[in-house]
């Protein structure tokens, strides 16, 4: 199935493996909670056990350096896409309130981005990610 929209997460290539996974999980949660219709219906197995709903479409994960992440953020914001960010300072915080304060204290062009998630029209997301490679 081909979707009209695309979900992509870009993580900084120089992060430790646990950091890349942590950032990806947080950013996916941001999109799931903030993009209407991104999540499908709950699951249920044949034994009657209920499971949480998942994204309706694939999530592609890319990697890049700080400048690439800043470029993706700028292009995605400029195109009116849904955007979530994760900055280096958030590794030192313990909860959402401190995370939001860390982001609020830095101008957009100076964010020390370690991850960016975007959701938008397929072509727009492709343009924002141009030149990046999928995470290995």
Buried (B, 14 or more C-beta within 10 A) or exposed (E): EEEEBBBBBBBBBEBEEEBBEBBBEBBBEBBBEEBEEBBEEEEEEEEEEEEEEBBBBEBBBBBBEBEBBBBBBBBBBEBEBBBBBBBBBBBEBEEEEEBEEBBEEBEEEEBBBBBBBBBBBEEBBEEBBEEBEEBE
